[in-house]
Amino acid sequence: MVKSKAANPLKDRFDSMLKRGKAKSVAIVALARKLLELVFILLTRREKYRFIDPSLYAIKLRRAGFNLVGAESC
Protein backbone atom coordinates (compact mmCIF):
# COMPACT_ATOMS: atom_id res chain seq x y z
CA MET A 1 0.00 0.00 0.00
CA VAL A 2 1.22 3.52 -0.81
CA LYS A 3 0.75 6.45 1.55
CA SER A 4 -1.16 9.36 0.05
CA LYS A 5 0.67 12.66 -0.21
CA ALA A 6 -2.54 14.66 0.12
CA ALA A 7 -4.12 15.45 3.47
CA ASN A 8 -7.20 13.46 4.40
CA PRO A 9 -9.50 15.44 6.71
CA LEU A 10 -11.81 12.48 7.36
CA LYS A 11 -8.94 10.24 8.47
CA ASP A 12 -7.57 13.08 10.60
CA ARG A 13 -10.98 13.44 12.29
CA PHE A 14 -11.10 9.67 12.92
CA ASP A 15 -7.59 9.66 14.42
CA SER A 16 -8.48 12.69 16.56
CA MET A 17 -11.54 10.94 17.97
CA LEU A 18 -9.49 7.87 18.86
CA LYS A 19 -6.86 10.03 20.58
CA ARG A 20 -9.60 11.71 22.64
CA GLY A 21 -10.62 8.29 23.95
CA LYS A 22 -13.68 7.55 21.82
CA ALA A 23 -14.39 3.89 21.16
CA LYS A 24 -13.36 2.76 17.67
CA SER A 25 -16.95 1.83 16.79
CA VAL A 26 -18.20 5.29 17.87
CA ALA A 27 -15.53 6.97 15.73
CA ILE A 28 -16.45 4.80 12.73
CA VAL A 29 -20.15 5.66 13.03
CA ALA A 30 -19.37 9.39 13.41
CA LEU A 31 -17.10 9.26 10.37
CA ALA A 32 -19.73 7.37 8.35
CA ARG A 33 -22.34 9.97 9.25
CA LYS A 34 -20.01 12.83 8.27
CA LEU A 35 -19.27 11.12 4.95
CA LEU A 36 -22.98 10.50 4.32
CA GLU A 37 -23.77 14.16 5.03
CA LEU A 38 -21.02 15.22 2.62
CA VAL A 39 -22.30 12.93 -0.15
CA PHE A 40 -25.89 14.09 0.38
CA ILE A 41 -24.91 17.76 0.13
CA LEU A 42 -22.81 17.17 -2.98
CA LEU A 43 -25.59 15.22 -4.70
CA THR A 44 -28.40 17.62 -3.83
CA ARG A 45 -26.38 20.67 -4.90
CA ARG A 46 -24.87 18.84 -7.90
CA GLU A 47 -21.39 19.99 -6.93
CA LYS A 48 -17.95 18.44 -7.11
CA TYR A 49 -16.03 17.80 -3.90
CA ARG A 50 -13.62 20.66 -3.23
CA PHE A 51 -11.13 19.97 -0.48
CA ILE A 52 -9.54 22.98 1.23
CA ASP A 53 -6.49 22.72 3.43
CA PRO A 54 -7.46 23.62 7.04
CA SER A 55 -4.47 25.95 7.42
CA LEU A 56 -5.46 27.80 4.23
CA TYR A 57 -9.03 28.00 5.52
CA ALA A 58 -7.81 29.51 8.81
CA ILE A 59 -5.79 32.12 6.90
CA LYS A 60 -8.83 33.06 4.82
CA LEU A 61 -10.99 33.38 7.95
CA ARG A 62 -8.36 35.54 9.64
CA ARG A 63 -8.21 37.83 6.60
CA ALA A 64 -12.00 38.11 6.65
CA GLY A 65 -11.82 39.27 10.28
CA PHE A 66 -13.26 36.23 12.07
CA ASN A 67 -12.11 35.20 15.54
CA LEU A 68 -10.38 31.81 15.31
CA VAL A 69 -11.02 30.36 18.77
CA GLY A 70 -11.03 26.57 18.26
CA ALA A 71 -10.07 26.86 14.57
CA GLU A 72 -7.99 23.68 14.71
CA SER A 73 -11.25 21.67 14.60
CA CYS A 74 -12.25 23.17 11.22
C-alpha positions in Angstrom: 0.0 0.0 0.0 1.2 3.5 -0.8 0.8 6.5 1.5 -1.2 9.4 0.0 0.7 12.7 -0.2 -2.5 14.7 0.1 -4.1 15.5 3.5 -7.2 13.5 4.4 -9.5 15.4 6.7 -11.8 12.5 7.4 -8.9 10.2 8.5 -7.6 13.1 10.6 -11.0 13.4 12.3 -11.1 9.7 12.9 -7.6 9.7 14.4 -8.5 12.7 16.6 -11.5 10.9 18.0 -9.5 7.9 18.9 -6.9 10.0 20.6 -9.6 11.7 22.6 -10.6 8.3 23.9 -13.7 7.6 21.8 -14.4 3.9 21.2 -13.4 2.8 17.7 -17.0 1.8 16.8 -18.2 5.3 17.9 -15.5 7.0 15.7 -16.5 4.8 12.7 -20.2 5.7 13.0 -19.4 9.4 13.4 -17.1 9.3 10.4 -19.7 7.4 8.3 -22.3 10.0 9.3 -20.0 12.8 8.3 -19.3 11.1 5.0 -23.0 10.5 4.3 -23.8 14.2 5.0 -21.0 15.2 2.6 -22.3 12.9 -0.2 -25.9 14.1 0.4 -24.9 17.8 0.1 -22.8 17.2 -3.0 -25.6 15.2 -4.7 -28.4 17.6 -3.8 -26.4 20.7 -4.9 -24.9 18.8 -7.9 -21.4 20.0 -6.9 -17.9 18.4 -7.1 -16.0 17.8 -3.9 -13.6 20.7 -3.2 -11.1 20.0 -0.5 -9.5 23.0 1.2 -6.5 22.7 3.4 -7.5 23.6 7.0 -4.5 26.0 7.4 -5.5 27.8 4.2 -9.0 28.0 5.5 -7.8 29.5 8.8 -5.8 32.1 6.9 -8.8 33.1 4.8 -11.0 33.4 7.9 -8.4 35.5 9.6 -8.2 37.8 6.6 -12.0 38.1 6.7 -11.8 39.3 10.3 -13.3 36.2 12.1 -12.1 35.2 15.5 -10.4 31.8 15.3 -11.0 30.4 18.8 -11.0 26.6 18.3 -10.1 26.9 14.6 -8.0 23.7 14.7 -11.2 21.7 14.6 -12.3 23.2 11.2 
